[in-house]
Amino acid sequence: GELAERFDPAATSKSAAKFDPDELFVLNRTLLHYMPFAEAQDRLIVLGVSGEQAEPFWLAVRGNLDRLADA
């Protein structure tokens, strides 16, 4: 298609892709801090957090989490 026609391998970087676990950790933590309850709810249930207090609990702790499993 059009994208394949426009692709120029000479314009791509020759260096290997950079993977930084520390950057991924920071990104994950930031996403958790802003994650709405509806998005976290199913994973919280798996962790044993459910019922009418689940949403207030999530809103109280999400800003302190590094990983969702820490809830």
Stockholm file with secondary structure:
# STOCKHOLM 1.0

chainA/1-71         GELAERFDPAATSKSAAKFDPDELFVLNRTLLHYMPFAEAQDRLIVLGVSGEQAEPFWLAVRGNLDRLADA
#=GR chainA/1-71 SS CHHHHHCCGGGSCCSCCCCCHHHHHHHHHHHHHHCCHHHHHHHHHHTTCCSTTHHHHHHHHGGGCSSGGGC
#=GC SS_cons        CHHHHHCCGGGSCCSCCCCCHHHHHHHHHHHHHHCCHHHHHHHHHHTTCCSTTHHHHHHHHGGGCSSGGGC
//
